[in-house]
Amino acid sequence: MVRSERNGRAGGAASGAWRVTVLKHERKAGPPPYDRSPAEGQPLARREDLRIHGSVGKVGCTDASGRTLWAASCSGRPNAAHISGGRVLITTDSLTYTPWGHLGPALLFDLADGTQVAELRGARGAALPGGRFVLGLEGYDVFDTWEYDRDGALVDSWRSYGHYVVGTGIRVVETDRNLPTRSRVVRLLPGGVVEGGPSLTDPQAPRPLVLADGTILVLDAGVLRAVDRGLEDTVLAELLPVDPAEAWRYHGALRRTGDELTVTLAERHPDHPGKHTVHTWALALRQGL
């Protein structure tokens, strides 16, 4: 069912200006979608003519022609890179199981020559202006985001963690992995202040999509929602609403190609963990009343 419902928060352009139409819905057995690191040989990040690459035990920077500008060793497997103001922050997976699972160190490098500036801890990051970054971690009584400057010094911290959207401040689609979840879409303000936005149903919402006007599209327990810069919430489509107690059995993903949106939601069989039913929707996305 597709519908639109405003969730009455003031401020910002109305996310209700976005509409979707279901073009096609398919249902079949198959593997669930996963958020993956870039394919082998593809850069972790790009900035103008620079490319950041990573492989097991190694990170490096090349120019657009493929010429290596610098290379550095690291423990683990790089999975993401974020570039800002002459610095690059690289998060990694550990090759061994630790008390934090497969979490490896987060490494801050000088973009010009590959000198390691700092070794930090965090699972997800995002670039801020001026060589600053946010880095977050969840688990073992940790549900935190830290801001670091270009030298790796701690600048600010917040009790929030999830998918980061940098634009009008820092917004977070929280993922707390708790049932019942207390996750929300929030904004991080200076001094550790967390501005609360709409509550979420899914404790592990997949990576959101960000539209040109700053609206965030969130797949929340089978419901497609739009959250604008003012943290105003709109339900765009109730595709396959999921009981919060059953959210652990579902894994979703969003992908946009032009004006078409692909939503994937894999349903894990309750008695056979290796079996999934995968729902895929093709949606037309448009702006305007």
N, C-alpha and C positions, 0 to 999 in steps of 0.2 A: 504494500500500500504506500502511495506517495502522498504526502501532505506537508503543509507548512504551519509551524506553530511558534510564535514568538514567546520568549521566556522573560519578558518584561524587565530588562536592565537598561538604565539610561546611559547615554554617551556613545559616541562613535557612529559611523555609518551603519545602517541596519543591515545585518546579515540576511534579513528576509528578502533582500534584493536578488538573492541567488535562488534559482529554481532548477530542479532536475526532472527528467522524464525517463522512465524505464524503457529502453529500446529492446532489451533481450535479457532473459534469465535462463541459465543452464544449470543443471544439477547432475553431477556424476561422481563416481568413485575416483579417488586419486590422492596424491600427497598434498599436505597443507602448504600454503605459501609461507616463506620465511623472509625476514629482513636479512639480506646477504651483503657481505663485503663486495666491493667491485670485482668483476671477473679477473682471472689471472691475466696479468699484463696490462690491465687498465689502471690508470692513476687513481690514487685515493683522493686527490684534490688537484684543482687547477687554479692558477692565478696568472692572468695574461699569458705570457709565453713560458711559464714555469709549470712543471708537473711534479707531484710528489708520489713516489712509488714505494711499495712495501712488499716484502716477502719474509719468510721465516728467518728471523735473526738479523734482518737488514732493512734499512730505510734509505731513500736517496732522492735527490732532486735532479731533474733533467730539464733541458730547454725543449722548445717545440720540435726541434729536429731530432730529439732523442739523445743528444750529447749529455753525458753525465757531468753535472756541476759539482756535486758532492755526494758522498755515501757515508753512512754511519751504521754501526752495529747496534742491535737492541736485543734484549731477551724477549722471546715470544714472537707472536705473529701480529703485525700491524693490521688494524681493521678499519680505521677512519683517520682522516687528517683534516685540520682546520687551520686556515691561513689568515693572519692579520698583522699589519704593521711590521713586517720584517721578521716575524716569528711564525712557527708552525707547531701546532700541538697535535701529537699522534697518540691515539689510544691503541692498546694492544690486548690480545688474548694470550694467556700464559700457556706454555706447552705442557705444564704439569698441573695437577689438581691441587689447589691451595685452600685454606679456610674460606677464601672468597670465590671458590669455584675456579673458573678458568680466567679470572681477572688478572691481566698483566699490568705493568706500570704505564702511566700516561707520561709521555716524554715531550718536553718543550725544547725546540731547537731554534738556533739562529738560521733564518731562511737564506742568508747570504752565503754562509760557509759550512753549515751543518754542525756547528759547535753545540753540544748539549748544554742548555741553560739550566734546566731543572728536571727532576724526576718527581712526579706527583702521583696521586691515586684517584682514579675515577673511571667509570664505565662509559659515560656519554659526555660529549663536550660540544661547544659551539663557540664561534669566533665573535668577539666584540671589536669595536673600533680601537685603533691605537695599540695593537699588539696585546690586547687583553683577551681573556677567555673565561668562559664558565665551564665547570667540570662537575659532574654529579655522580652520586653513588647511592644505592639502595640495598638494604639488607642488614641483619644483625644489629637492629636498633639504629641503623643509619638510614636517613631519608633526607639527604642534604645536597645542596648545590653550593659550590665555592667559586668566587671570582678571583682570578689571579692577574697580576700585571705582567708586563713584558719580561720581567726578571724572575717570574715565578713566585713573587711575594703575594700573600693572601691579602685581598682588598676588602671583601665582603662575603657574607654567607647567609643562606636561607634554609629553612626547614621545608624543602620541597624538592621533588625529583621527577624526571620524566623525559618527554621529548621537548627539546628547546626550540622556540621560534623567536628569532631576533629581528626586531623591526621597531615597532612602537614599544620601546623598552624590551624586556625579556618576558615572553609568555611561556608557560609550561603546560603541556598536556600531561598531567601527573599519572604515574603508574606505580601504585603502592603494593600490588600483589596480595592484597588482603580481602577477605570476605567477612562481613560486608565491607566494601571499599569506601575509603574516604577521599578518593581521588577527585580532583576538580581541574578545570582549566583556570590558571591563575596568572598574575603578573608579578614579577619580582621587582620591588622598589628598593632604593638605597636604604642602608641601615638595617638590612635583614627583614624588611617588611614584605609580607606576602599578601597581595590584594586578591581576595577570593572571587572567583567567577562561578560558572555553572558546575554543579556536581555531575560526576560521571557514574555510570552503572558498571562499566567494565573496569576491573582493576589492572588490566594489561592492554589498554587500547593500542593498536598498531601505530606506526609512524604516520602522523597527519600529513595532509597536503596543504600548502600555503598558496592562496590565489593572489593575483596581482594587486588587489586592493587591501591585502593583509588579512583577509578572512581565512580562518583555519577550518579545514574540513576534517572532521573526526568521525571514525567508525566506532561507535560506542555500543557494544553488545548487540550488533545487528541493526543499529539505527544510525543513519547518516545525519550528522549534525554540523551546522556552520556556526562558528564563534567569531564575531568581528573584533576589531581593535578595541572596542569598548567593553569587551567580554559579554556582549549580548548574544544570546543563544537562540538558534532556530533549528527545529527539526525539519530536515529536507525530505527524508524518506524513511519509513519503517520497513526495511527490507526483510529482515528475519529477526524480530525482537527475541532476545535471549533472556531466560530467567537468570537473575544474578547468581543464584546458587549453582547454575550450570555453566557459568562463564568460562570455567577452566577447560571445558571441552571444545571451545571455539577459538580459532585463530584467523585473524583477518588481515587484509592488505588493501591499500588504495594505490591506484596508478592513473595518471592523467595523460592523455594524448590529444592535444588541441582542445576541442570543445567536447570531447568524449571522456567519460570517467569510467574506469573499470574497478568494480568492487568485488573482492573475493573473500568468502567466509567458509572456512573448513570446519566441519562438525566431526569431532572425534567420537567413535562408537563407544557407548558407555561400558560395554563388556569386552571389547576388543580394541585395546589402545592403538594398535598399528593400523586400524582401518578408519578411513575418513570419507565423508561425503562432502564434496566441494561445490559450493554455490558460487556462481559467477554472474554478476549483473553488468550489463553495458548501459550506461546512463548518459543522456544528453545533458550537458551543463550549460546554463545560460544565465545572464544577468539581466534584471529588469522585472518590472511588475507584470 
